């Protein structure tokens, strides 16, 4: 010990304030790049979905287990994607888009058939998947990356390029045929364009052009697609054929009343009157067994997820992040709206599953990957200097 150390005046050492549990937890979520509120609501939705799935699948535990495993994979994908920065996503936008288009062309040439449609690619012994699901992420990524590098609001030349970017995959998906997915993929990109600040007069012109193209769309629809539209207008015109699904689903929802018949007590579902009850029409099972109260609880949960997602999107500091995050959460809302609408009879049947409730692996992974992108955009916003 030196003499100077003895003669130096004594000063108390500063005591570090203890880190509170709240701050430690907040630091943990920030390091993981996850939003705890959004993640908690998604986990609650998945858990409730598994409860409904057990009944909708005919009390088959193996179906619920398979769905739970798929949810686990989807959560892992979300956690991994949340680690990527928006700059990395922007660099990968074009390769992801081109890969998606190449796979859609491969589906056209060598795709696997199923239920009268050619929508799948098969790697023998490994995986069977729908490339159109990839485009639900690659499309808004590409359009957001393109517009974020241009002056906003977009000019007509930029809108023409966006129309080309959107048109190629949408046409390829519609040819599979998969009209519902093609419209959802188009919507995910159109939301990016709308969020970019397109003028109202241009929106009006585009809406008029779309309305004028409806006869052409009708002429190019397959016979079963036309029957779906006609059945939507008059389900009783073919009650034992094309109208069967919507008649049984509305009957199941209506018979549930306010409080429902009780879990596992639905007649339309348990007696197998209701078709596709664990996939596209699972809302009918929910309405029959849990009634209006149960359906409203699910809808409120979906609404809270959408509101939280919109808040995270609004907090983004960069144009690319705002456009992409806003598009992803609005597309999630469209999923819910279209599925509930078609099952309740206010929209034509287009084969859109209820997000994170209907049985399916590829759609669950795609949706959770989208939420991973959303959380990554928000997490990296916090890491930027203020």
C-alpha positions in Angstrom: 0.0 0.0 0.0 1.5 3.4 -1.0 1.7 6.3 1.4 -0.6 8.3 -0.9 -3.3 5.7 -0.4 -3.2 6.4 3.4 -3.3 10.1 3.1 -6.0 10.3 0.5 -9.3 11.4 2.0 -11.9 8.7 2.4 -14.9 8.7 0.2 -17.7 6.2 0.3 -17.9 3.9 -2.8 -21.0 4.5 -4.9 -23.5 1.7 -4.4 -25.2 0.5 -7.5 -28.9 0.4 -7.4 -30.3 -3.1 -7.5 -31.8 -4.0 -10.9 -35.5 -4.5 -10.5 -37.2 -7.7 -11.8 -39.2 -5.7 -14.2 -36.1 -4.2 -15.8 -34.4 -7.6 -16.0 -37.4 -9.1 -17.7 -37.5 -6.1 -20.1 -33.8 -6.5 -20.9 -34.3 -10.2 -21.5 -37.1 -9.6 -24.1 -35.0 -6.9 -25.8 -32.1 -9.3 -26.1 -34.4 -11.9 -27.6 -35.9 -9.3 -29.9 -39.4 -10.4 -28.9 -42.4 -8.4 -27.9 -43.9 -10.0 -24.7 -47.4 -8.7 -25.2 -47.7 -9.8 -28.8 -46.1 -13.2 -28.0 -48.4 -13.7 -25.0 -51.5 -13.1 -27.1 -50.3 -15.4 -29.8 -49.6 -18.2 -27.3 -53.0 -17.7 -25.8 -54.6 -18.0 -29.3 -52.6 -21.2 -30.1 -53.6 -22.8 -26.8 -57.3 -22.0 -27.3 -57.0 -23.2 -30.8 -55.7 -26.6 -29.7 -58.7 -26.9 -27.4 -61.1 -26.3 -30.3 -59.0 -28.6 -32.5 -59.4 -31.5 -30.1 -63.2 -31.3 -30.6 -63.1 -30.4 -34.3 -60.8 -33.4 -35.1 -63.2 -35.9 -33.5 -61.2 -36.0 -30.3 -58.1 -37.4 -32.1 -55.2 -36.7 -29.8 -52.7 -37.4 -32.6 -54.1 -34.5 -34.6 -53.8 -32.1 -31.7 -50.2 -33.4 -31.0 -49.2 -32.9 -34.6 -50.7 -29.4 -34.5 -48.8 -28.6 -31.3 -45.5 -29.7 -32.9 -46.2 -27.5 -35.8 -46.8 -24.6 -33.5 -43.5 -25.3 -31.8 -41.7 -25.2 -35.1 -43.5 -22.0 -36.1 -42.5 -20.3 -32.8 -38.9 -21.4 -33.4 -39.0 -19.9 -36.8 -40.4 -16.7 -35.4 -37.7 -16.4 -32.8 -34.9 -17.0 -35.4 -36.4 -14.4 -37.9 -36.7 -11.9 -35.1 -32.9 -11.8 -34.8 -32.5 -10.4 -38.4 -32.2 -6.7 -38.9 -34.5 -4.8 -41.4 -31.4 -4.1 -43.5 -30.7 -7.8 -43.9 -34.4 -8.4 -44.8 -34.1 -5.7 -47.5 -31.1 -7.4 -49.0 -32.8 -10.7 -49.1 -36.1 -9.4 -50.6 -35.1 -9.9 -54.2 -33.6 -13.4 -53.8 -36.6 -14.5 -51.8 -39.0 -13.1 -54.4 -37.1 -14.8 -57.3 -36.9 -18.1 -55.4 -40.7 -17.9 -54.9 -41.4 -17.3 -58.6 -39.0 -20.1 -59.6 -40.8 -22.5 -57.3 -44.2 -21.4 -58.6 -43.0 -22.2 -62.1 -41.8 -25.6 -60.8 -45.3 -26.2 -59.4 -46.7 -25.5 -62.8 -44.3 -28.0 -64.4 -43.9 -30.8 -61.9 -46.1 -30.0 -59.0 -47.9 -32.6 -56.9 -51.7 -32.9 -57.3 -54.1 -32.9 -54.4 -57.9 -32.4 -54.2 -58.0 -31.4 -57.8 -55.3 -28.8 -57.6 -51.6 -28.7 -58.5 -50.2 -26.6 -55.6 -47.5 -28.6 -53.9 -43.8 -29.3 -54.4 -42.6 -32.6 -52.9 -39.0 -33.4 -51.8 -39.3 -37.2 -51.4 -38.9 -38.3 -47.9 -38.4 -34.8 -46.6 -41.2 -32.3 -47.1 -44.4 -31.5 -49.0 -45.1 -27.8 -49.1 -46.9 -25.0 -50.9 -44.6 -22.4 -52.5 -47.5 -20.0 -52.6 -47.2 -19.6 -48.8 -43.6 -18.3 -49.3 -45.0 -15.5 -51.5 -47.2 -14.2 -48.7 -43.9 -13.0 -47.2 -41.7 -12.5 -50.2 -44.3 -10.4 -52.0 -44.6 -7.6 -49.4 -40.9 -7.8 -48.8 -40.1 -7.2 -52.4 -42.6 -4.3 -52.9 -41.6 -2.7 -49.6 -37.9 -2.9 -50.5 -38.6 -1.4 -54.0 -40.8 1.5 -52.8 -38.5 2.3 -49.8 -35.8 3.2 -52.3 -38.0 5.6 -54.3 -39.6 8.9 -53.6 -43.0 8.7 -51.9 -45.8 8.9 -52.6 -45.0 6.5 -55.6 -45.2 7.9 -59.1 -47.1 6.1 -61.9 -43.9 4.5 -63.2 -43.2 3.0 -59.8 -46.8 1.8 -59.6 -46.4 0.1 -63.0 -43.3 -1.7 -61.7 -45.2 -2.8 -58.6 -48.1 -4.1 -60.8 -45.6 -6.2 -62.6 -44.0 -7.5 -59.4 -47.4 -8.4 -58.1 -48.9 -9.7 -61.3 -46.5 -12.5 -62.1 -46.8 -14.6 -58.9 -50.5 -13.9 -58.6 -51.2 -15.3 -62.1 -49.1 -18.3 -61.4 -50.9 -19.0 -58.1 -54.3 -18.5 -59.7 -53.4 -21.1 -62.4 -52.9 -23.9 -59.8 -55.9 -23.1 -59.3 -55.9 -21.3 -55.9 -57.9 -18.1 -56.2 -58.1 -17.5 -52.5 -54.3 -17.6 -51.9 -53.7 -15.5 -55.0 -56.0 -12.8 -53.7 -54.3 -12.9 -50.3 -50.8 -12.6 -51.9 -52.0 -9.7 -54.0 -53.6 -8.0 -50.9 -50.3 -8.2 -49.0 -48.6 -6.2 -51.7 -51.4 -3.8 -52.3 -51.3 -2.9 -48.6 -47.7 -1.9 -49.0 -48.6 0.4 -51.9 -51.5 1.9 -50.0 -49.3 2.6 -47.0 -46.8 4.3 -49.2 -49.2 7.2 -49.6 -50.8 6.6 -53.0 -53.2 9.4 -54.0 -56.9 8.9 -53.6 -57.6 9.7 -57.2 -55.3 6.9 -58.3 -57.0 4.6 -55.9 -60.4 5.5 -57.5 -59.0 4.9 -61.0 -57.5 1.5 -60.0 -60.8 0.5 -58.2 -62.7 1.3 -61.4 -60.3 -0.7 -63.5 -60.6 -3.6 -61.1 -64.4 -3.5 -61.3 -64.4 -3.4 -65.1 -62.2 -6.5 -65.1 -64.7 -8.6 -63.1 -66.4 -9.9 -66.2 -63.0 -11.1 -67.6 -62.3 -12.7 -64.2 -65.6 -14.5 -64.3 -64.9 -15.8 -67.8 -61.5 -17.3 -66.7 -62.8 -18.8 -63.4 -63.1 -22.6 -63.1 -66.6 -24.1 -63.0 -66.2 -25.0 -59.2 -65.2 -21.4 -58.5 -68.3 -20.0 -60.3 -70.5 -22.4 -58.4 -69.0 -21.1 -55.1 -70.0 -17.6 -56.1 -73.5 -18.6 -57.2 -73.9 -20.7 -54.0 -72.9 -17.6 -51.9 -75.7 -15.7 -53.5 -78.2 -18.5 -53.1 -77.0 -21.4 -50.9 -80.4 -23.2 -51.2 -80.1 -23.5 -54.9 -78.0 -26.7 -54.4 -78.4 -27.7 -50.8 -77.0 -31.2 -51.2 -74.1 -30.1 -53.4 -72.2 -26.8 -53.6 -74.5 -25.3 -50.9 -73.9 -28.0 -48.4 -70.9 -26.5 -46.7 -72.3 -23.1 -46.1 -75.7 -24.4 -45.0 -74.2 -26.7 -42.4 -71.8 -24.1 -41.1 -74.4 -21.4 -40.6 -76.7 -24.1 -39.0 -73.9 -25.0 -36.6 -73.2 -21.4 -35.7 -76.9 -20.6 -35.2 -77.6 -23.6 -33.1 -74.9 -22.6 -30.6 -76.9 -19.7 -29.4 -75.3 -17.3 -26.9 -73.5 -19.8 -24.6 -73.1 -22.7 -26.9 -73.8 -26.4 -26.5 -70.6 -27.1 -24.5 -67.2 -28.4 -25.4 -67.4 -31.8 -27.3 -71.2 -31.5 -27.4 -71.7 -30.1 -30.9 -74.1 -32.1 -33.1 -73.2 -30.8 -36.5 -69.5 -31.3 -35.9 -69.5 -34.5 -33.8 -72.0 -36.3 -36.1 -69.9 -35.2 -39.1 -72.5 -33.1 -40.8 -70.0 -30.3 -41.0 -67.3 -30.8 -43.7 -63.7 -29.7 -43.2 -64.5 -28.9 -39.6 -60.8 -29.0 -38.4 -59.5 -26.8 -41.3 -61.5 -24.1 -43.1 -64.7 -24.4 -41.2 -63.4 -24.7 -37.6 -65.2 -21.4 -36.8 -68.5 -23.3 -37.1 -67.3 -25.8 -34.4 -66.3 -22.9 -32.2 -69.7 -21.2 -32.7 -71.7 -24.3 -32.0 -69.9 -25.4 -28.9 -69.0 -22.1 -27.3 -71.7 -19.9 -28.7 -71.7 -16.2 -29.4 -69.7 -15.5 -26.2 -66.9 -17.9 -27.4 -66.8 -16.4 -30.9 -66.6 -12.9 -29.5 -63.8 -13.9 -27.2 -61.8 -15.2 -30.1 -62.5 -12.1 -32.2 -61.5 -9.8 -29.3 -58.2 -11.7 -29.0 -57.6 -11.3 -32.8 -58.5 -7.6 -32.5 -55.9 -7.1 -29.7 -53.3 -8.9 -31.8 -54.0 -6.6 -34.8 -54.0 -3.5 -32.6 -50.7 -4.5 -31.0 -49.2 -5.2 -34.4 -50.3 -1.8 -35.8 -48.8 -0.1 -32.8 -45.5 -1.9 -33.4 -45.6 -1.0 -37.1 -46.3 2.7 -36.3 -43.2 2.7 -34.0 -40.9 1.7 -36.9 -38.3 4.4 -37.7 -37.6 3.5 -41.3 -39.8 3.6 -44.4 -39.1 -0.1 -45.3 -40.0 -1.2 -41.8 -43.2 0.8 -41.6 -44.4 -0.4 -45.0 -43.6 -4.1 -44.4 -44.8 -4.3 -40.8 -48.1 -2.5 -41.6 -48.7 -4.8 -44.6 -48.1 -8.0 -42.6 -50.5 -7.2 -39.8 -53.2 -6.0 -42.2 -52.9 -9.2 -44.2 -53.3 -11.1 -40.9 -56.5 -9.2 -40.3 -57.7 -10.1 -43.8 -57.1 -13.8 -43.1 -59.4 -13.6 -40.1 -62.1 -11.4 -41.8 -62.2 -13.7 -44.9 -62.4 -17.0 -42.9 -65.1 -15.8 -40.5 -66.9 -14.1 -43.4 -67.1 -17.2 -45.6 -68.1 -19.6 -42.7 -70.9 -17.2 -41.6 -72.1 -16.8 -45.2 -71.3 -13.1 -45.9 -68.4 -14.0 -48.2 -67.9 -16.7 -50.9 -66.0 -19.9 -49.8 -62.4 -19.4 -50.9 -60.5 -21.9 -48.7 -58.8 -19.6 -46.3 -57.9 -21.1 -42.9 -58.5 -19.4 -39.5 -55.0 -18.1 -38.5 -53.3 -20.3 -35.8 -56.6 -22.2 -35.1 -57.2 -24.2 -38.3 -55.2 -27.3 -38.8 -52.1 -26.7 -41.0 -48.4 -26.5 -40.8 -47.2 -24.3 -43.7 -49.7 -21.5 -43.0 -48.8 -21.5 -39.3 -45.1 -21.2 -40.0 -45.7 -18.4 -42.6 -47.9 -16.5 -40.1 -45.4 -16.8 -37.3 -42.5 -15.9 -39.6 -44.5 -12.7 -40.4 -44.8 -11.9 -36.7 -41.1 -12.6 -36.3 -40.4 -9.9 -39.0 -42.7 -7.5 -37.2 -40.9 -8.0 -33.9 -37.5 -7.7 -35.5 -38.5 -4.3 -37.0 -39.6 -3.1 -33.6 -36.6 -4.5 -31.7 -34.1 -2.9 -34.0 -36.0 0.3 -33.7 -35.2 0.3 -30.0 -31.5 -0.4 -30.8 -31.2 2.7 -33.0 -29.8 5.8 -31.3 -32.5 8.4 -30.5 
